[in-house]
Amino acid sequence: MQIRELDAPQGLLEKTLARLSLAARRRARLSFALHGAFAAASFLALLPALAYAGQQFAASGFSSYLSLIFSDSGVAATYWRELLLSLADSLPSLALIAVLVPLCVFIWAVIAIPRSARTMLRYA
């Protein structure tokens, strides 16, 4: 049994390349729009997260322990282990996470926007 070679229909290559180009343009526009939306949403999420972190830092007493290091270095040097444990205990971890997550997403999106724009312009 032999396999016959068939001729491709006229214009198949051009139609296929045009369809691939259209799909690439759509993907580039979608990528650009999503990166922009992620940047805007993460920036807007960062504002209340910063307010929450400020409230939590003020309520935690972290600044009191931190100021002890600079105001009385002799006591800080003598009791450095206890001071570091007190600093770690009073650190508002949830507030730091609430700030770092939108900040990292914002930085990622802002870095990705120019790359998406270049791709979008290449297929325009």
Secondary structure, DSSP 4 states (H G I P E B T S, - for coil): --PPP-PPPTTHHHHHHHHHHHHHHHHHHHHHHHHHHHHHHHHHHHHHHHHHHHHHHHHHTHHHHHHHHHH-HHHHHHTHHHHHHHHHHHS-HHHHHHHHHHHHHHHHHHHHHHHHHHHHHHT-
